[in-house]
Amino acid sequence: MFNSLTGEYDCKLDAKGRLRIPGQLLKQLASYQSDEFVVNRGYENHLMLYPKAVWGEKTKEINRLNLNVRDQRQAVRYFYRGASEIKIDGSERLLLPKRLLDYAGIEREVVLFAYQRQIEIWDKKAYDEMLESEPENFGEIAEKIWGGDSFSEEQ
């Protein structure tokens, strides 16, 4: 079983589109025993970074969809769009594909948001805007999702 990732990390891209992985995040990624990742488009205008083993699990989930059903076929297509294998280099950097950087509007300042077994890669300004638009009633939303009998730690 892989460790859950956690944390928010401010980073900067270099002129070639390389991103240095912060040391604290590298320590967490050590449990995955690989320097290989897959990066693709996120659901909002950001990127998703998956350790290679986690990507394999994700693709098993998405590949269960029925390609004969239009919405499911489109979901598969959208999920894989832009997916690229990348590897940490000797200087602990990832070279992010230009097309994906353009999609996410990432220019220089980046936020890595690590949770569960994945890392979101955001343009810093877009990430800050997203945080500012969080609902004021998050407590009510949390209660609907996690409160009551519908949620247990075993799920």
Order of alpha helices (4+ residues) and beta strands (2+ residues): beta-beta-alpha-beta-beta-alpha-alpha-beta-beta-alpha-beta-beta-alpha-alpha
